[in-house]
Amino acid sequence: MANRNMTKEEIAQRVARFDQLQPMSTAKDMADVPQDAMDVIFARRLMPVILEKTKNPFGETAAIFGAAGTTMNVSVCPPAQGPCLHAHNNTYETFMVLDGAFEFAVGEEGQETVRLNKWDVFSCPPGVYRGFRNVADKDSVLLTVITGEVDARDDVGMPPKVTEQIRADYGEEVLGKFRTIMTFDDRDSA
């Protein structure tokens, strides 16, 4: 590919202004799901910066579209909040703490933990369960970058532990709504 210039209009389409970021459209699409149920699955305030124009759990709202398989979000979590264990089965998920502190749980039962403070980074490979929560006494901010094949955005799965929690706490109807955007694994009955 030959080098080229960009017009002002092209540049404007590739710039994301933090004060203009919008919450993920999934939150609006699932407005009938209780906030405390959404808080189990997603960061309280998740704002897509870059999305691919393909099916993904974050919806269809972003400042920038298309970046060779990169998804980027800014998440703001109040104290003690953050998404449950989940795996991206085909993509890497890399986290950088921009403010505050997060504890990451890793493994099907969250048996391993690591704390990240401001500017610390954790890059989780595909197929590994991870979840995180804000361990600071104020809102904490996290930058998340997901990388992989462009059509691999729809690869999020939840372990049986989370399936059971959502079913027990919120019922089959709420679990069914979440199943429309990600996979929830049930325990084998063997």
C-alpha positions in Angstrom: 0.0 0.0 0.0 1.3 3.4 -1.0 1.6 6.2 1.6 -1.0 8.8 1.3 -2.4 12.0 3.0 -5.6 12.2 5.0 -8.2 14.8 4.6 -9.5 16.8 7.6 -12.7 14.8 7.3 -10.9 11.5 7.3 -8.9 12.5 10.3 -12.1 13.6 12.1 -13.5 10.1 11.5 -10.5 8.5 13.2 -10.4 10.7 16.3 -12.2 9.9 19.6 -12.8 12.6 22.1 -13.2 11.3 25.6 -15.9 13.8 26.5 -17.9 12.7 23.5 -17.8 8.9 24.1 -21.2 7.2 24.4 -22.1 4.3 26.6 -22.2 0.9 24.8 -25.5 0.6 22.9 -26.0 -2.9 24.5 -27.0 -1.0 27.8 -29.8 0.7 26.0 -30.8 -2.4 24.1 -31.1 -4.3 27.5 -32.7 -1.4 29.4 -35.2 -3.8 31.0 -32.4 -5.9 32.6 -31.9 -4.7 36.2 -28.7 -2.5 36.7 -27.4 -4.9 39.3 -27.6 -7.8 36.8 -25.8 -5.6 34.2 -23.2 -4.9 36.8 -22.4 -8.6 37.1 -21.6 -8.8 33.3 -20.3 -5.4 32.3 -18.3 -2.5 33.8 -20.9 0.0 35.1 -19.9 2.6 32.4 -18.4 1.0 29.3 -17.7 3.4 26.5 -16.5 1.9 23.2 -13.8 3.9 21.5 -13.1 1.6 18.5 -15.3 -1.2 17.2 -15.4 -3.4 14.1 -18.6 -3.4 12.2 -19.4 -6.9 13.2 -21.4 -8.7 15.9 -20.0 -8.0 19.4 -21.3 -7.8 22.9 -20.7 -4.0 23.2 -23.3 -2.9 20.6 -23.0 -0.6 17.6 -21.9 2.7 19.1 -18.3 3.9 18.9 -16.3 6.9 18.0 -14.2 5.0 15.5 -15.0 2.0 13.3 -12.5 -0.4 11.8 -8.9 -0.8 13.0 -7.7 -4.2 11.7 -9.3 -6.3 14.4 -8.9 -3.9 17.3 -11.7 -3.2 19.8 -11.0 -0.5 22.4 -13.2 0.5 25.4 -12.9 2.8 28.4 -14.6 1.4 31.5 -15.4 3.3 34.6 -16.3 1.2 37.7 -17.4 2.4 41.1 -15.8 0.8 44.2 -16.2 -3.0 44.3 -17.8 -3.2 40.9 -16.6 -4.9 37.7 -17.4 -7.7 35.3 -17.5 -11.3 36.3 -15.4 -14.1 35.0 -15.5 -14.5 31.3 -13.3 -15.7 28.4 -12.6 -14.3 25.0 -12.1 -17.5 23.1 -10.4 -16.2 20.0 -9.0 -12.8 21.0 -6.5 -11.3 23.3 -7.8 -8.8 25.9 -5.3 -6.3 27.3 -6.0 -4.0 30.2 -4.3 -0.8 31.3 -5.4 1.0 34.5 -5.8 4.7 33.8 -6.8 5.6 37.3 -7.4 3.8 40.6 -6.8 0.1 41.1 -8.3 -3.2 39.9 -8.0 -6.8 41.1 -8.2 -9.4 38.3 -9.4 -12.9 39.0 -8.1 -15.5 36.6 -9.1 -19.2 36.1 -12.5 -21.0 35.9 -13.1 -20.3 39.6 -11.1 -17.1 39.7 -8.5 -18.9 41.8 -5.5 -16.7 40.8 -5.5 -13.0 41.4 -3.4 -10.0 40.4 -3.8 -6.4 41.4 -3.1 -3.6 38.9 -2.5 0.0 39.9 -2.4 3.1 37.7 -0.5 2.5 34.4 -0.1 -1.3 35.1 -1.0 -3.7 32.2 -2.4 -7.2 32.1 -2.7 -9.0 28.7 -4.9 -12.1 28.8 -4.6 -14.7 26.1 -7.6 -16.3 24.4 -9.6 -19.0 26.2 -8.6 -18.0 29.8 -11.4 -16.9 32.2 -10.8 -13.5 33.7 -12.9 -10.9 35.6 -12.0 -7.7 37.4 -13.3 -5.4 40.1 -12.4 -2.0 41.3 -10.5 -2.3 44.6 -10.0 1.5 45.1 -12.2 3.7 47.3 -13.2 5.9 44.3 -14.2 5.3 40.7 -11.4 3.5 38.8 -10.9 3.7 35.0 -9.6 1.0 32.7 -8.6 1.0 29.1 -9.3 -2.4 27.4 -8.0 -3.4 24.0 -9.2 -6.6 22.3 -7.2 -7.8 19.3 -7.7 -10.7 16.9 -9.4 -11.5 13.7 -12.0 -8.9 12.6 -14.9 -11.4 12.7 -13.8 -12.8 16.1 -15.6 -10.1 18.2 -18.5 -12.4 19.1 -16.4 -14.8 21.2 -17.3 -14.1 24.8 -18.2 -17.1 27.0 -19.1 -17.3 30.7 -18.2 -20.2 33.0 -20.9 -22.4 34.6 -20.4 -20.6 37.9 -21.6 -17.3 36.3 -24.5 -19.1 34.5 -25.7 -20.5 37.9 -25.3 -17.1 39.6 -27.3 -15.2 37.0 -30.0 -17.9 36.9 -30.3 -18.0 40.7 -30.2 -14.2 41.3 -32.1 -12.9 38.3 -34.0 -15.8 36.7 -34.2 -17.6 33.4 -35.6 -14.5 31.6 -32.6 -12.3 32.3 -30.2 -15.2 31.6 -31.9 -15.6 28.2 -31.4 -11.9 27.4 -27.7 -12.2 28.2 -27.5 -15.4 26.1 -28.4 -13.3 23.0 -25.0 -11.5 23.2 -22.7 -14.1 24.7 -22.4 -17.8 25.5 -23.2 -19.1 29.0 -21.9 -22.6 29.7 -23.9 -25.0 31.9 -22.2 -27.6 34.1 -22.0 -31.1 32.5 -24.5 -33.3 34.2 -22.1 -36.3 33.9 
